[in-house]
Amino acid sequence: SDLLAHPSPRMTALIRDDERIGSPSDEVTVKLKHLAQPPADEQLLAQTRATYGPGFAPLEPIYRLCNGAALFSADKKAGWVLMPIGYWPERMQQVMTWARDVNWQDEPEAIPAWLETAIPFGQTPGDPECWLLITQGPHAGTVMLSDTDVYEESPRYGSIDEFFAA
């Protein structure tokens, strides 16, 4: 809520050496926008709780605030996207297709069972991977990048709170 309520979000970025021509500084300040969708309604939240059980609990406060958001946007391009709940099934289908056809193409039976119940809640535009909240199994409650971290069975963040703090 603090991020979305900030009156004038900005980010300081380093300028690449090949783009510094004539610039007195190696940094630039970029004005940002955070564009949030309206909150998920109670019926959708109840359906989501029924589908994901207690695994959804860490995300519920966020979706009570907004059901999707384009964050860190500059020049009409989002830096990170919080996916609306309605996009989760389609995105999870893509994750599972990648798992079957690429990561575990020679041994699909080795796909971890807990992957199918993960929640694909976020994505960096232009990156085919998405951020998953693992809801069951030995990594329940952790956050992983869909292809890299899941294949290595190595959580990137210990919790949703750690993820958003980073």
Salt bridges, closest charged atoms under 4 A:
ASP18 OD2 - ARG16 NH2 2.97
GLU19 OE2 - ARG16 NH2 3.50
GLU42 OE2 - ARG64 NH1 2.52
GLU60 OE2 - ARG49 NH1 2.56
GLU60 OE2 - ARG64 NH2 2.97
ASP149 OD1 - ARG156 NH2 2.69
GLU153 OE1 - HIS139 NE2 3.69
